Amino acid sequence: MSEQPTTRAISVSLRQAAQSLSVSEKTVRRLIADGVIAGYRVGPKSLRVKVDDLETVGRRIPSANWHLLR
């Protein structure tokens, strides 16, 4: 019997997400409220965020004059 690899989304707490993004927990809550990242309720009070979603926040957008900004 061959085992199928399972992929599970790794999620972190709001505190860990805030530390990863170098922002406050309140800012992470705002990002969730604005729909920038998805928040997942775990239990009655715990809120978690997928690590993959954090990697898409704050990506640099190339512009025509990016070389002038260095």
C-alpha atoms as a printed R data frame, in Angstrom:
   type eleno elety resid chain resno       x      y       z
1  ATOM     1    CA   MET     A     1   0.000  0.000   0.000
2  ATOM     2    CA   SER     A     2   1.584  3.303  -1.067
3  ATOM     3    CA   GLU     A     3   1.139  6.339   1.073
4  ATOM     4    CA   GLN     A     4  -0.139  9.505  -0.537
5  ATOM     5    CA   PRO     A     5   1.677 12.655   0.548
6  ATOM     6    CA   THR     A     6  -0.624 14.921   2.477
7  ATOM     7    CA   THR     A     7  -0.311 18.653   2.352
8  ATOM     8    CA   ARG     A     8  -1.739 20.655   5.185
9  ATOM     9    CA   ALA     A     9  -1.869 24.382   5.362
10 ATOM    10    CA   ILE     A    10   0.206 25.583   8.276
11 ATOM    11    CA   SER     A    11  -1.486 28.302  10.254
12 ATOM    12    CA   VAL     A    12  -0.175 30.646  12.911
13 ATOM    13    CA   SER     A    13  -1.678 32.801  15.622
14 ATOM    14    CA   LEU     A    14  -2.268 36.512  15.160
15 ATOM    15    CA   ARG     A    15   0.735 37.252  17.369
16 ATOM    16    CA   GLN     A    16   3.006 35.069  15.234
17 ATOM    17    CA   ALA     A    17   1.577 36.578  12.043
18 ATOM    18    CA   ALA     A    18   2.205 40.082  13.374
19 ATOM    19    CA   GLN     A    19   5.796 39.220  14.263
20 ATOM    20    CA   SER     A    20   6.336 37.701  10.821
21 ATOM    21    CA   LEU     A    21   5.080 40.863   9.104
22 ATOM    22    CA   SER     A    22   6.689 43.241  11.640
23 ATOM    23    CA   VAL     A    23   3.341 44.864  12.402
24 ATOM    24    CA   SER     A    24   0.948 44.898  15.346
25 ATOM    25    CA   GLU     A    25  -1.771 42.331  15.984
26 ATOM    26    CA   LYS     A    26  -4.290 45.104  15.365
27 ATOM    27    CA   THR     A    27  -2.870 45.593  11.862
28 ATOM    28    CA   VAL     A    28  -3.225 41.858  11.175
29 ATOM    29    CA   ARG     A    29  -6.861 42.109  12.275
30 ATOM    30    CA   ARG     A    30  -7.328 45.046   9.877
31 ATOM    31    CA   LEU     A    31  -5.780 43.044   7.025
32 ATOM    32    CA   ILE     A    32  -8.262 40.256   7.745
33 ATOM    33    CA   ALA     A    33 -11.186 42.695   7.933
34 ATOM    34    CA   ASP     A    34 -10.119 44.318   4.633
35 ATOM    35    CA   GLY     A    35  -9.916 40.926   2.933
36 ATOM    36    CA   VAL     A    36  -6.172 41.165   2.249
37 ATOM    37    CA   ILE     A    37  -5.579 37.909   4.116
38 ATOM    38    CA   ALA     A    38  -8.008 35.253   5.289
39 ATOM    39    CA   GLY     A    39  -8.550 34.600   8.984
40 ATOM    40    CA   TYR     A    40  -9.816 31.293  10.321
41 ATOM    41    CA   ARG     A    41 -11.690 30.905  13.595
42 ATOM    42    CA   VAL     A    42 -10.475 27.936  15.637
43 ATOM    43    CA   GLY     A    43 -12.637 27.451  18.670
44 ATOM    44    CA   PRO     A    44 -14.681 30.213  20.276
45 ATOM    45    CA   LYS     A    45 -11.912 32.819  20.567
46 ATOM    46    CA   SER     A    46  -8.819 31.717  18.661
47 ATOM    47    CA   LEU     A    47  -8.145 33.235  15.248
48 ATOM    48    CA   ARG     A    48  -5.441 31.897  12.920
49 ATOM    49    CA   VAL     A    49  -3.870 32.861   9.606
50 ATOM    50    CA   LYS     A    50  -2.294 30.621   6.953
51 ATOM    51    CA   VAL     A    51   1.430 31.142   6.462
52 ATOM    52    CA   ASP     A    52   0.983 31.069   2.677
53 ATOM    53    CA   ASP     A    53  -1.342 34.077   2.931
54 ATOM    54    CA   LEU     A    54   1.292 36.025   4.865
55 ATOM    55    CA   GLU     A    55   3.829 35.541   2.095
56 ATOM    56    CA   THR     A    56   1.612 37.426  -0.364
57 ATOM    57    CA   VAL     A    57   1.259 40.514   1.835
58 ATOM    58    CA   GLY     A    58   3.521 43.418   0.988
59 ATOM    59    CA   ARG     A    59   5.094 42.095  -2.182
60 ATOM    60    CA   ARG     A    60   6.989 44.707  -4.153
61 ATOM    61    CA   ILE     A    61   5.158 45.951  -7.211
62 ATOM    62    CA   PRO     A    62   7.538 46.785 -10.046
63 ATOM    63    CA   SER     A    63   7.119 50.176 -11.659
64 ATOM    64    CA   ALA     A    64   8.487 51.732 -14.811
65 ATOM    65    CA   ASN     A    65  10.903 53.919 -12.822
66 ATOM    66    CA   TRP     A    66  11.976 51.448 -10.140
67 ATOM    67    CA   HIS     A    67  15.665 52.102 -10.828
68 ATOM    68    CA   LEU     A    68  15.220 55.778  -9.871
69 ATOM    69    CA   LEU     A    69  13.978 54.845  -6.401
70 ATOM    70    CA   ARG     A    70  17.116 53.006  -5.298
